[in-house]
Amino acid sequence: MSSEQLDALKEQLAQLTPSQKQEMARFLSEQIESERSGSAQRPDALKREQHMVWLKAHREEYAGQYVALDGDILVGCGATMREAREQAREQGIEHPFLVHVSSVNDAPFGGW
């Protein structure tokens, strides 16, 4: 692709809405990851990997809250799953990954 074509594409991308830009960023991120791995991973496997990476990086920051993720992008958070889901929907994400984040220090179940 020539630099003129790339510049024209950048100008078009600048005109997108924030949610469209976010969708384009996710698409490009998936393309880069696919090329790095040397094989085209299934999109759902890539998303799961992105979810886990995000959760490891932000676990303590969001401990005790529900988060809504789209790949490795936080699209909602709150005290309830409903809050997180509604924030994601406001950003145009209909099917986010929803999970309650626990702290590393939280016991998985009652003590002995």
Sequence and secondary structure as in RCSB ss.txt:
>XXXX:A:sequence
MSSEQLDALKEQLAQLTPSQKQEMARFLSEQIESERSGSAQRPDALKREQHMVWLKAHREEYAGQYVALDGDILV
GCGATMREAREQAREQGIEHPFLVHVSSVNDAPFGGW
>XXXX:A:secstr
  HHHHHHHHHHHHTS HHHHHHHHHHHHHHHHHHHHTS   HHHHHHHHHHHHHHHHTTTTTTSEEEEETTEEE
EEESSHHHHHHHHHHTT SS EEEE   TTS SS   
